[in-house]
């Protein structure tokens, strides 16, 4: 832990165009994504449509396709793209010196909402 950020692991442990999950207090699961351009994003790990696990979806650019019904979700905003409507909560995340850190405040808020 480093101040307002929680170290959740090495950036190298998340494959390019892939994801890993993190459990937070309260049972909520966060999906942490690494894009092809080596950026990281984090979302609550459920599609707003049918609660599919977004971490199991395919990452295209800065979006992920839900594995259940192929809804595309923006990794930056959590909003469904195209004609679909809905939103998945985003989690503040950053990469620093090869480590991935998530916001302690975002984790608290997510855990309280679970």
Backbone as XML, in Angstrom:
<?xml version="1.0"?>
<chain id="A" units="angstrom">
  <residue number="1" name="UNK">
    <atom name="N" x="0.838" y="-1.175" z="0.000"/>
    <atom name="CA" x="0.000" y="0.000" z="0.000"/>
    <atom name="C" x="0.885" y="1.241" z="0.000"/>
  </residue>
  <residue number="2" name="UNK">
    <atom name="N" x="0.474" y="2.210" z="-0.781"/>
    <atom name="CA" x="1.240" y="3.444" z="-0.854"/>
    <atom name="C" x="0.290" y="4.635" z="-0.789"/>
  </residue>
  <residue number="3" name="UNK">
    <atom name="N" x="0.013" y="5.115" z="0.424"/>
    <atom name="CA" x="-0.849" y="6.279" z="0.582"/>
    <atom name="C" x="-2.275" y="6.010" z="0.161"/>
  </residue>
  <residue number="4" name="UNK">
    <atom name="N" x="-2.747" y="6.768" z="-0.814"/>
    <atom name="CA" x="-4.120" y="6.633" z="-1.289"/>
    <atom name="C" x="-4.288" y="5.546" z="-2.338"/>
  </residue>
  <residue number="5" name="UNK">
    <atom name="N" x="-3.231" y="4.797" z="-2.626"/>
    <atom name="CA" x="-3.250" y="3.772" z="-3.661"/>
    <atom name="C" x="-2.867" y="2.416" z="-3.069"/>
  </residue>
  <residue number="6" name="UNK">
    <atom name="N" x="-3.474" y="1.363" z="-3.581"/>
    <atom name="CA" x="-3.182" y="0.001" z="-3.145"/>
    <atom name="C" x="-2.470" y="-0.724" z="-4.284"/>
  </residue>
  <residue number="7" name="UNK">
    <atom name="N" x="-1.293" y="-1.252" z="-4.001"/>
    <atom name="CA" x="-0.512" y="-2.014" z="-4.988"/>
    <atom name="C" x="-1.157" y="-3.388" z="-5.122"/>
  </residue>
  <residue number="8" name="UNK">
    <atom name="N" x="-1.621" y="-3.715" z="-6.334"/>
    <atom name="CA" x="-2.295" y="-4.998" z="-6.538"/>
    <atom name="C" x="-1.479" y="-5.990" z="-7.347"/>
  </residue>
  <residue number="9" name="UNK">
    <atom name="N" x="-0.275" y="-5.588" z="-7.783"/>
    <atom name="CA" x="0.577" y="-6.543" z="-8.488"/>
    <atom name="C" x="1.362" y="-5.919" z="-9.613"/>
  </residue>
  <residue number="10" name="UNK">
    <atom name="N" x="2.116" y="-6.786" z="-10.280"/>
    <atom name="CA" x="2.979" y="-6.351" z="-11.374"/>
    <atom name="C" x="2.187" y="-6.145" z="-12.658"/>
  </residue>
  <residue number="11" name="UNK">
    <atom name="N" x="2.512" y="-5.087" z="-13.374"/>
    <atom name="CA" x="1.897" y="-4.834" z="-14.676"/>
    <atom name="C" x="2.127" y="-6.019" z="-15.616"/>
  </residue>
  <residue number="12" name="UNK">
    <atom name="N" x="3.306" y="-6.609" z="-15.538"/>
    <atom name="CA" x="3.649" y="-7.736" z="-16.416"/>
    <atom name="C" x="2.757" y="-8.957" z="-16.188"/>
  </residue>
  <residue number="13" name="UNK">
    <atom name="N" x="2.065" y="-9.033" z="-15.048"/>
    <atom name="CA" x="1.169" y="-10.158" z="-14.774"/>
    <atom name="C" x="-0.153" y="-10.050" z="-15.525"/>
  </residue>
  <residue number="14" name="UNK">
    <atom name="N" x="-0.418" y="-8.889" z="-16.117"/>
    <atom name="CA" x="-1.626" y="-8.711" z="-16.928"/>
    <atom name="C" x="-1.182" y="-8.755" z="-18.386"/>
  </residue>
  <residue number="15" name="UNK">
    <atom name="N" x="-1.648" y="-9.724" z="-19.157"/>
    <atom name="CA" x="-1.216" y="-9.784" z="-20.550"/>
    <atom name="C" x="-1.734" y="-8.604" z="-21.366"/>
  </residue>
  <residue number="16" name="UNK">
    <atom name="N" x="-0.988" y="-8.230" z="-22.403"/>
    <atom name="CA" x="-1.486" y="-7.203" z="-23.324"/>
    <atom name="C" x="-2.835" y="-7.655" z="-23.869"/>
  </residue>
  <residue number="17" name="UNK">
    <atom name="N" x="-3.779" y="-6.723" z="-23.934"/>
    <atom name="CA" x="-5.141" y="-6.994" z="-24.385"/>
    <atom name="C" x="-5.810" y="-8.077" z="-23.535"/>
  </residue>
  <residue number="18" name="UNK">
    <atom name="N" x="-5.491" y="-8.071" z="-22.223"/>
    <atom name="CA" x="-6.067" y="-9.047" z="-21.297"/>
    <atom name="C" x="-6.488" y="-8.399" z="-19.996"/>
  </residue>
  <residue number="19" name="UNK">
    <atom name="N" x="-6.867" y="-9.240" z="-19.037"/>
    <atom name="CA" x="-7.357" y="-8.746" z="-17.749"/>
    <atom name="C" x="-7.012" y="-9.709" z="-16.620"/>
  </residue>
  <residue number="20" name="UNK">
    <atom name="N" x="-7.045" y="-9.183" z="-15.437"/>
    <atom name="CA" x="-6.942" y="-9.945" z="-14.197"/>
    <atom name="C" x="-7.998" y="-9.394" z="-13.256"/>
  </residue>
  <residue number="21" name="UNK">
    <atom name="N" x="-8.385" y="-10.173" z="-12.258"/>
    <atom name="CA" x="-9.395" y="-9.706" z="-11.314"/>
    <atom name="C" x="-8.814" y="-9.562" z="-9.915"/>
  </residue>
  <residue number="22" name="UNK">
    <atom name="N" x="-9.464" y="-8.685" z="-9.148"/>
    <atom name="CA" x="-9.089" y="-8.416" z="-7.769"/>
    <atom name="C" x="-10.372" y="-8.407" z="-6.955"/>
  </residue>
  <residue number="23" name="UNK">
    <atom name="N" x="-10.408" y="-9.141" z="-5.846"/>
    <atom name="CA" x="-11.541" y="-9.109" z="-4.911"/>
    <atom name="C" x="-11.328" y="-7.965" z="-3.938"/>
  </residue>
  <residue number="24" name="UNK">
    <atom name="N" x="-12.365" y="-7.225" z="-3.635"/>
    <atom name="CA" x="-12.269" y="-6.171" z="-2.633"/>
    <atom name="C" x="-13.183" y="-6.513" z="-1.466"/>
  </residue>
  <residue number="25" name="UNK">
    <atom name="N" x="-12.958" y="-5.831" z="-0.355"/>
    <atom name="CA" x="-13.783" y="-6.041" z="0.827"/>
    <atom name="C" x="-15.246" y="-5.872" z="0.444"/>
  </residue>
  <residue number="26" name="UNK">
    <atom name="N" x="-16.082" y="-6.738" z="0.903"/>
    <atom name="CA" x="-17.497" y="-6.678" z="0.564"/>
    <atom name="C" x="-17.858" y="-7.632" z="-0.558"/>
  </residue>
  <residue number="27" name="UNK">
    <atom name="N" x="-16.849" y="-8.296" z="-1.136"/>
    <atom name="CA" x="-17.094" y="-9.308" z="-2.141"/>
    <atom name="C" x="-17.135" y="-8.834" z="-3.579"/>
  </residue>
  <residue number="28" name="UNK">
    <atom name="N" x="-17.074" y="-7.530" z="-3.815"/>
    <atom name="CA" x="-17.091" y="-7.024" z="-5.194"/>
    <atom name="C" x="-15.803" y="-7.431" z="-5.902"/>
  </residue>
  <residue number="29" name="UNK">
    <atom name="N" x="-15.901" y="-7.686" z="-7.182"/>
    <atom name="CA" x="-14.730" y="-8.051" z="-7.975"/>
    <atom name="C" x="-14.437" y="-6.938" z="-8.979"/>
  </residue>
  <residue number="30" name="UNK">
    <atom name="N" x="-13.173" y="-6.569" z="-9.074"/>
    <atom name="CA" x="-12.731" y="-5.546" z="-10.003"/>
    <atom name="C" x="-11.930" y="-6.228" z="-11.108"/>
  </residue>
  <residue number="31" name="UNK">
    <atom name="N" x="-12.192" y="-5.855" z="-12.359"/>
    <atom name="CA" x="-11.408" y="-6.335" z="-13.501"/>
    <atom name="C" x="-10.410" y="-5.244" z="-13.871"/>
  </residue>
  <residue number="32" name="UNK">
    <atom name="N" x="-9.150" y="-5.613" z="-13.950"/>
    <atom name="CA" x="-8.086" y="-4.680" z="-14.331"/>
    <atom name="C" x="-7.608" y="-5.084" z="-15.714"/>
  </residue>
  <residue number="33" name="UNK">
    <atom name="N" x="-7.698" y="-4.170" z="-16.660"/>
    <atom name="CA" x="-7.386" y="-4.444" z="-18.067"/>
    <atom name="C" x="-6.089" y="-3.768" z="-18.475"/>
  </residue>
  <residue number="34" name="UNK">
    <atom name="N" x="-5.371" y="-4.418" z="-19.379"/>
    <atom name="CA" x="-4.172" y="-3.828" z="-19.992"/>
    <atom name="C" x="-4.399" y="-3.834" z="-21.502"/>
  </residue>
  <residue number="35" name="UNK">
    <atom name="N" x="-4.344" y="-2.672" z="-22.103"/>
    <atom name="CA" x="-4.624" y="-2.548" z="-23.531"/>
    <atom name="C" x="-3.368" y="-2.787" z="-24.369"/>
  </residue>
  <residue number="36" name="UNK">
    <atom name="N" x="-3.553" y="-2.903" z="-25.664"/>
    <atom name="CA" x="-2.439" y="-3.118" z="-26.580"/>
    <atom name="C" x="-1.431" y="-1.985" z="-26.578"/>
  </residue>
  <residue number="37" name="UNK">
    <atom name="N" x="-1.872" y="-0.767" z="-26.206"/>
    <atom name="CA" x="-0.944" y="0.364" z="-26.111"/>
    <atom name="C" x="-0.410" y="0.526" z="-24.685"/>
  </residue>
  <residue number="38" name="UNK">
    <atom name="N" x="-0.555" y="-0.536" z="-23.876"/>
    <atom name="CA" x="0.038" y="-0.651" z="-22.535"/>
    <atom name="C" x="-0.561" y="0.299" z="-21.507"/>
  </residue>
  <residue number="39" name="UNK">
    <atom name="N" x="-1.823" y="0.667" z="-21.663"/>
    <atom name="CA" x="-2.520" y="1.458" z="-20.651"/>
    <atom name="C" x="-3.328" y="0.514" z="-19.765"/>
  </residue>
  <residue number="40" name="UNK">
    <atom name="N" x="-3.609" y="0.939" z="-18.536"/>
    <atom name="CA" x="-4.413" y="0.118" z="-17.634"/>
    <atom name="C" x="-5.721" y="0.834" z="-17.301"/>
  </residue>
  <residue number="41" name="UNK">
    <atom name="N" x="-6.763" y="0.041" z="-17.154"/>
    <atom name="CA" x="-8.094" y="0.522" z="-16.804"/>
    <atom name="C" x="-8.693" y="-0.480" z="-15.832"/>
  </residue>
  <residue number="42" name="UNK">
    <atom name="N" x="-9.635" y="-0.041" z="-15.020"/>
    <atom name="CA" x="-10.312" y="-0.950" z="-14.094"/>
    <atom name="C" x="-11.802" y="-0.641" z="-14.060"/>
  </residue>
  <residue number="43" name="UNK">
    <atom name="N" x="-12.579" y="-1.712" z="-14.052"/>
    <atom name="CA" x="-14.033" y="-1.635" z="-13.992"/>
    <atom name="C" x="-14.537" y="-2.649" z="-12.982"/>
  </residue>
  <residue number="44" name="UNK">
    <atom name="N" x="-15.720" y="-2.403" z="-12.432"/>
    <atom name="CA" x="-16.389" y="-3.463" z="-11.693"/>
    <atom name="C" x="-16.607" y="-4.585" z="-12.700"/>
  </residue>
  <residue number="45" name="UNK">
    <atom name="N" x="-16.362" y="-5.812" z="-12.291"/>
    <atom name="CA" x="-16.319" y="-6.945" z="-13.214"/>
    <atom name="C" x="-17.702" y="-7.502" z="-13.551"/>
  </residue>
  <residue number="46" name="UNK">
    <atom name="N" x="-18.602" y="-6.627" z="-14.005"/>
    <atom name="CA" x="-19.900" y="-7.124" z="-14.462"/>
    <atom name="C" x="-20.497" y="-6.193" z="-15.508"/>
  </residue>
  <residue number="47" name="UNK">
    <atom name="N" x="-20.968" y="-6.788" z="-16.564"/>
    <atom name="CA" x="-21.604" y="-6.052" z="-17.642"/>
    <atom name="C" x="-22.938" y="-5.487" z="-17.135"/>
  </residue>
  <residue number="48" name="UNK">
    <atom name="N" x="-23.302" y="-4.268" z="-17.550"/>
    <atom name="CA" x="-24.575" y="-3.694" z="-17.102"/>
    <atom name="C" x="-25.792" y="-4.387" z="-17.713"/>
  </residue>
  <residue number="49" name="UNK">
    <atom name="N" x="-25.596" y="-5.237" z="-18.698"/>
    <atom name="CA" x="-26.699" y="-5.900" z="-19.379"/>
    <atom name="C" x="-27.157" y="-7.145" z="-18.636"/>
  </residue>
  <residue number="50" name="UNK">
    <atom name="N" x="-26.291" y="-8.152" z="-18.561"/>
    <atom name="CA" x="-26.651" y="-9.421" z="-17.917"/>
    <atom name="C" x="-25.618" y="-9.860" z="-16.887"/>
  </residue>
  <residue number="51" name="UNK">
    <atom name="N" x="-24.800" y="-8.918" z="-16.412"/>
    <atom name="CA" x="-23.796" y="-9.160" z="-15.359"/>
    <atom name="C" x="-22.705" y="-10.136" z="-15.775"/>
  </residue>
  <residue number="52" name="UNK">
    <atom name="N" x="-22.435" y="-10.245" z="-17.075"/>
    <atom name="CA" x="-21.326" y="-11.086" z="-17.540"/>
    <atom name="C" x="-20.004" y="-10.594" z="-16.990"/>
  </residue>
  <residue number="53" name="UNK">
    <atom name="N" x="-19.070" y="-11.499" z="-16.764"/>
    <atom name="CA" x="-17.755" y="-11.138" z="-16.242"/>
    <atom name="C" x="-16.916" y="-10.515" z="-17.355"/>
  </residue>
  <residue number="54" name="UNK">
    <atom name="N" x="-16.758" y="-9.205" z="-17.283"/>
    <atom name="CA" x="-16.033" y="-8.479" z="-18.322"/>
    <atom name="C" x="-14.578" y="-8.922" z="-18.430"/>
  </residue>
  <residue number="55" name="UNK">
    <atom name="N" x="-14.005" y="-9.402" z="-17.340"/>
    <atom name="CA" x="-12.612" y="-9.868" z="-17.367"/>
    <atom name="C" x="-12.421" y="-11.032" z="-18.326"/>
  </residue>
  <residue number="56" name="UNK">
    <atom name="N" x="-13.496" y="-11.716" z="-18.691"/>
    <atom name="CA" x="-13.412" y="-12.838" z="-19.623"/>
    <atom name="C" x="-13.678" y="-12.417" z="-21.067"/>
  </residue>
  <residue number="57" name="UNK">
    <atom name="N" x="-13.901" y="-11.125" z="-21.271"/>
    <atom name="CA" x="-14.179" y="-10.610" z="-22.607"/>
    <atom name="C" x="-12.908" y="-10.325" z="-23.387"/>
  </residue>
  <residue number="58" name="UNK">
    <atom name="N" x="-13.097" y="-9.952" z="-24.632"/>
    <atom name="CA" x="-11.978" y="-9.640" z="-25.529"/>
    <atom name="C" x="-11.781" y="-8.134" z="-25.549"/>
  </residue>
  <residue number="59" name="UNK">
    <atom name="N" x="-10.525" y="-7.703" z="-25.332"/>
    <atom name="CA" x="-10.183" y="-6.284" z="-25.330"/>
    <atom name="C" x="-9.839" y="-5.858" z="-26.751"/>
  </residue>
  <residue number="60" name="UNK">
    <atom name="N" x="-10.535" y="-4.820" z="-27.242"/>
    <atom name="CA" x="-10.304" y="-4.224" z="-28.563"/>
    <atom name="C" x="-10.057" y="-2.744" z="-28.341"/>
  </residue>
  <residue number="61" name="UNK">
    <atom name="N" x="-8.845" y="-2.273" z="-28.567"/>
    <atom name="CA" x="-8.549" y="-0.864" z="-28.328"/>
    <atom name="C" x="-8.771" y="-0.526" z="-26.879"/>
  </residue>
  <residue number="62" name="UNK">
    <atom name="N" x="-9.664" y="0.434" z="-26.617"/>
    <atom name="CA" x="-9.983" y="0.830" z="-25.248"/>
    <atom name="C" x="-11.406" y="0.417" z="-24.895"/>
  </residue>
  <residue number="63" name="UNK">
    <atom name="N" x="-11.810" y="-0.762" z="-25.355"/>
    <atom name="CA" x="-13.128" y="-1.324" z="-25.045"/>
    <atom name="C" x="-12.980" y="-2.817" z="-24.814"/>
  </residue>
  <residue number="64" name="UNK">
    <atom name="N" x="-13.961" y="-3.386" z="-24.108"/>
    <atom name="CA" x="-13.995" y="-4.832" z="-23.886"/>
    <atom name="C" x="-15.372" y="-5.324" z="-24.331"/>
  </residue>
  <residue number="65" name="UNK">
    <atom name="N" x="-15.397" y="-6.497" z="-24.947"/>
    <atom name="CA" x="-16.653" y="-7.112" z="-25.378"/>
    <atom name="C" x="-17.108" y="-8.093" z="-24.299"/>
  </residue>
  <residue number="66" name="UNK">
    <atom name="N" x="-18.330" y="-7.930" z="-23.823"/>
    <atom name="CA" x="-18.876" y="-8.840" z="-22.823"/>
    <atom name="C" x="-18.921" y="-10.248" z="-23.411"/>
  </residue>
  <residue number="67" name="UNK">
    <atom name="N" x="-18.486" y="-11.254" z="-22.654"/>
    <atom name="CA" x="-18.480" y="-12.616" z="-23.179"/>
    <atom name="C" x="-19.869" y="-13.232" z="-23.324"/>
  </residue>
  <residue number="68" name="UNK">
    <atom name="N" x="-20.894" y="-12.650" z="-22.712"/>
    <atom name="CA" x="-22.235" y="-13.228" z="-22.801"/>
    <atom name="C" x="-22.996" y="-12.801" z="-24.050"/>
  </residue>
  <residue number="69" name="UNK">
    <atom name="N" x="-23.024" y="-11.503" z="-24.325"/>
    <atom name="CA" x="-23.848" y="-11.002" z="-25.427"/>
    <atom name="C" x="-23.120" y="-10.017" z="-26.321"/>
  </residue>
  <residue number="70" name="UNK">
    <atom name="N" x="-21.796" y="-9.931" z="-26.172"/>
    <atom name="CA" x="-20.951" y="-9.127" z="-27.052"/>
    <atom name="C" x="-21.174" y="-7.626" z="-26.947"/>
  </residue>
  <residue number="71" name="UNK">
    <atom name="N" x="-21.799" y="-7.159" z="-25.860"/>
    <atom name="CA" x="-21.883" y="-5.716" z="-25.666"/>
    <atom name="C" x="-20.471" y="-5.183" z="-25.548"/>
  </residue>
  <residue number="72" name="UNK">
    <atom name="N" x="-20.188" y="-4.034" z="-26.149"/>
    <atom name="CA" x="-18.879" y="-3.391" z="-26.029"/>
    <atom name="C" x="-18.966" y="-2.312" z="-24.960"/>
  </residue>
  <residue number="73" name="UNK">
    <atom name="N" x="-18.030" y="-2.381" z="-24.004"/>
    <atom name="CA" x="-18.000" y="-1.454" z="-22.881"/>
    <atom name="C" x="-16.710" y="-0.640" z="-22.955"/>
  </residue>
  <residue number="74" name="UNK">
    <atom name="N" x="-16.814" y="0.670" z="-22.875"/>
    <atom name="CA" x="-15.648" y="1.543" z="-22.877"/>
    <atom name="C" x="-14.852" y="1.326" z="-21.593"/>
  </residue>
  <residue number="75" name="UNK">
    <atom name="N" x="-13.556" y="1.085" z="-21.728"/>
    <atom name="CA" x="-12.707" y="0.930" z="-20.554"/>
    <atom name="C" x="-12.469" y="2.276" z="-19.861"/>
  </residue>
  <residue number="76" name="UNK">
    <atom name="N" x="-12.590" y="3.357" z="-20.607"/>
    <atom name="CA" x="-12.355" y="4.693" z="-20.043"/>
    <atom name="C" x="-13.541" y="5.208" z="-19.234"/>
  </residue>
  <residue number="77" name="UNK">
    <atom name="N" x="-14.763" y="4.941" z="-19.708"/>
    <atom name="CA" x="-15.956" y="5.512" z="-19.065"/>
    <atom name="C" x="-16.885" y="4.474" z="-18.437"/>
  </residue>
  <residue number="78" name="UNK">
    <atom name="N" x="-16.758" y="3.218" z="-18.827"/>
    <atom name="CA" x="-17.666" y="2.177" z="-18.366"/>
    <atom name="C" x="-18.981" y="2.141" z="-19.125"/>
  </residue>
  <residue number="79" name="UNK">
    <atom name="N" x="-19.172" y="3.080" z="-20.063"/>
    <atom name="CA" x="-20.422" y="3.173" z="-20.834"/>
    <atom name="C" x="-20.485" y="2.107" z="-21.924"/>
  </residue>
  <residue number="80" name="UNK">
    <atom name="N" x="-21.674" y="1.573" z="-22.146"/>
    <atom name="CA" x="-21.905" y="0.680" z="-23.276"/>
    <atom name="C" x="-21.776" y="1.502" z="-24.557"/>
  </residue>
  <residue number="81" name="UNK">
    <atom name="N" x="-21.200" y="0.910" z="-25.579"/>
    <atom name="CA" x="-20.961" y="1.603" z="-26.847"/>
    <atom name="C" x="-21.976" y="1.175" z="-27.897"/>
  </residue>
  <residue number="82" name="UNK">
    <atom name="N" x="-22.108" y="1.966" z="-28.933"/>
    <atom name="CA" x="-23.055" y="1.658" z="-30.006"/>
    <atom name="C" x="-24.476" y="1.925" z="-29.552"/>
  </residue>
  <residue number="83" name="UNK">
    <atom name="N" x="-25.393" y="1.068" z="-29.961"/>
    <atom name="CA" x="-26.807" y="1.254" z="-29.637"/>
    <atom name="C" x="-27.170" y="0.755" z="-28.245"/>
  </residue>
  <residue number="84" name="UNK">
    <atom name="N" x="-26.275" y="0.002" z="-27.601"/>
    <atom name="CA" x="-26.550" y="-0.531" z="-26.271"/>
    <atom name="C" x="-26.509" y="0.583" z="-25.231"/>
  </residue>
  <residue number="85" name="UNK">
    <atom name="N" x="-27.240" y="0.416" z="-24.146"/>
    <atom name="CA" x="-27.305" y="1.419" z="-23.087"/>
    <atom name="C" x="-27.018" y="0.761" z="-21.745"/>
  </residue>
  <residue number="86" name="UNK">
    <atom name="N" x="-26.207" y="1.437" z="-20.945"/>
    <atom name="CA" x="-25.879" y="0.958" z="-19.609"/>
    <atom name="C" x="-24.481" y="1.399" z="-19.248"/>
  </residue>
  <residue number="87" name="UNK">
    <atom name="N" x="-24.130" y="1.250" z="-17.987"/>
    <atom name="CA" x="-22.821" y="1.693" z="-17.530"/>
    <atom name="C" x="-22.315" y="0.779" z="-16.415"/>
  </residue>
  <residue number="88" name="UNK">
    <atom name="N" x="-21.042" y="0.490" z="-16.463"/>
    <atom name="CA" x="-20.347" y="-0.254" z="-15.423"/>
    <atom name="C" x="-19.458" y="0.734" z="-14.674"/>
  </residue>
  <residue number="89" name="UNK">
    <atom name="N" x="-19.443" y="0.708" z="-13.348"/>
    <atom name="CA" x="-18.587" y="1.647" z="-12.608"/>
    <atom name="C" x="-17.107" y="1.463" z="-12.938"/>
  </residue>
  <residue number="90" name="UNK">
    <atom name="N" x="-16.423" y="2.600" z="-13.090"/>
    <atom name="CA" x="-14.980" y="2.578" z="-13.314"/>
    <atom name="C" x="-14.270" y="2.720" z="-11.974"/>
  </residue>
  <residue number="91" name="UNK">
    <atom name="N" x="-13.041" y="2.245" z="-11.919"/>
    <atom name="CA" x="-12.214" y="2.314" z="-10.723"/>
    <atom name="C" x="-10.927" y="3.042" z="-11.099"/>
  </residue>
  <residue number="92" name="UNK">
    <atom name="N" x="-10.522" y="4.012" z="-10.294"/>
    <atom name="CA" x="-9.270" y="4.729" z="-10.559"/>
    <atom name="C" x="-8.105" y="3.750" z="-10.433"/>
  </residue>
  <residue number="93" name="UNK">
    <atom name="N" x="-7.269" y="3.717" z="-11.472"/>
    <atom name="CA" x="-6.135" y="2.791" z="-11.522"/>
    <atom name="C" x="-4.981" y="3.486" z="-12.223"/>
  </residue>
  <residue number="94" name="UNK">
    <atom name="N" x="-3.756" y="3.083" z="-11.889"/>
    <atom name="CA" x="-2.593" y="3.629" z="-12.585"/>
    <atom name="C" x="-1.461" y="2.614" z="-12.533"/>
  </residue>
  <residue number="95" name="UNK">
    <atom name="N" x="-0.544" y="2.760" z="-13.459"/>
    <atom name="CA" x="0.680" y="1.957" z="-13.478"/>
    <atom name="C" x="1.821" y="2.877" z="-13.062"/>
  </residue>
  <residue number="96" name="UNK">
    <atom name="N" x="2.700" y="2.352" z="-12.213"/>
    <atom name="CA" x="3.824" y="3.145" z="-11.724"/>
    <atom name="C" x="4.999" y="2.203" z="-11.471"/>
  </residue>
  <residue number="97" name="UNK">
    <atom name="N" x="6.092" y="2.432" z="-12.187"/>
    <atom name="CA" x="7.312" y="1.641" z="-12.018"/>
    <atom name="C" x="7.044" y="0.140" z="-12.151"/>
  </residue>
  <residue number="98" name="UNK">
    <atom name="N" x="6.199" y="-0.214" z="-13.119"/>
    <atom name="CA" x="5.921" y="-1.623" z="-13.379"/>
    <atom name="C" x="4.927" y="-2.266" z="-12.428"/>
  </residue>
  <residue number="99" name="UNK">
    <atom name="N" x="4.288" y="-1.467" z="-11.579"/>
    <atom name="CA" x="3.281" y="-1.967" z="-10.636"/>
    <atom name="C" x="1.925" y="-1.374" z="-10.991"/>
  </residue>
  <residue number="100" name="UNK">
    <atom name="N" x="0.860" y="-2.069" z="-10.637"/>
    <atom name="CA" x="-0.500" y="-1.588" z="-10.865"/>
    <atom name="C" x="-1.082" y="-1.196" z="-9.513"/>
  </residue>
  <residue number="101" name="UNK">
    <atom name="N" x="-1.634" y="0.012" z="-9.456"/>
    <atom name="CA" x="-2.211" y="0.527" z="-8.210"/>
    <atom name="C" x="-3.649" y="0.955" z="-8.453"/>
  </residue>
  <residue number="102" name="UNK">
    <atom name="N" x="-4.526" y="0.636" z="-7.496"/>
    <atom name="CA" x="-5.912" y="1.088" z="-7.578"/>
    <atom name="C" x="-6.179" y="2.033" z="-6.412"/>
  </residue>
  <residue number="103" name="UNK">
    <atom name="N" x="-7.106" y="2.931" z="-6.632"/>
    <atom name="CA" x="-7.453" y="3.942" z="-5.640"/>
    <atom name="C" x="-8.095" y="3.310" z="-4.414"/>
  </residue>
  <residue number="104" name="UNK">
    <atom name="N" x="-7.546" y="3.614" z="-3.257"/>
    <atom name="CA" x="-8.119" y="3.128" z="-1.992"/>
    <atom name="C" x="-9.557" y="3.635" z="-1.843"/>
  </residue>
  <residue number="105" name="UNK">
    <atom name="N" x="-9.831" y="4.898" z="-2.186"/>
    <atom name="CA" x="-11.176" y="5.464" z="-2.068"/>
    <atom name="C" x="-12.152" y="4.762" z="-2.990"/>
  </residue>
  <residue number="106" name="UNK">
    <atom name="N" x="-11.736" y="4.442" z="-4.200"/>
    <atom name="CA" x="-12.627" y="3.747" z="-5.143"/>
    <atom name="C" x="-12.947" y="2.355" z="-4.639"/>
  </residue>
  <residue number="107" name="UNK">
    <atom name="N" x="-11.972" y="1.697" z="-4.045"/>
    <atom name="CA" x="-12.200" y="0.362" z="-3.502"/>
    <atom name="C" x="-13.197" y="0.436" z="-2.346"/>
  </residue>
  <residue number="108" name="UNK">
    <atom name="N" x="-13.045" y="1.425" z="-1.476"/>
    <atom name="CA" x="-13.996" y="1.600" z="-0.359"/>
    <atom name="C" x="-15.410" y="1.830" z="-0.871"/>
  </residue>
  <residue number="109" name="UNK">
    <atom name="N" x="-15.544" y="2.721" z="-1.858"/>
    <atom name="CA" x="-16.866" y="3.032" z="-2.407"/>
    <atom name="C" x="-17.485" y="1.809" z="-3.066"/>
  </residue>
  <residue number="110" name="UNK">
    <atom name="N" x="-16.677" y="1.041" z="-3.785"/>
    <atom name="CA" x="-17.168" y="-0.165" z="-4.451"/>
    <atom name="C" x="-17.599" y="-1.189" z="-3.420"/>
  </residue>
  <residue number="111" name="UNK">
    <atom name="N" x="-16.815" y="-1.354" z="-2.367"/>
    <atom name="CA" x="-17.137" y="-2.331" z="-1.335"/>
    <atom name="C" x="-18.433" y="-1.960" z="-0.619"/>
  </residue>
  <residue number="112" name="UNK">
    <atom name="N" x="-18.669" y="-0.664" z="-0.383"/>
    <atom name="CA" x="-19.883" y="-0.229" z="0.295"/>
    <atom name="C" x="-21.108" y="-0.465" z="-0.584"/>
  </residue>
  <residue number="113" name="UNK">
    <atom name="N" x="-20.940" y="-0.356" z="-1.891"/>
    <atom name="CA" x="-22.067" y="-0.525" z="-2.807"/>
    <atom name="C" x="-22.411" y="-1.986" z="-3.024"/>
  </residue>
  <residue number="114" name="UNK">
    <atom name="N" x="-21.490" y="-2.888" z="-2.692"/>
    <atom name="CA" x="-21.710" y="-4.330" z="-2.928"/>
    <atom name="C" x="-22.755" y="-4.890" z="-2.003"/>
  </residue>
</chain>
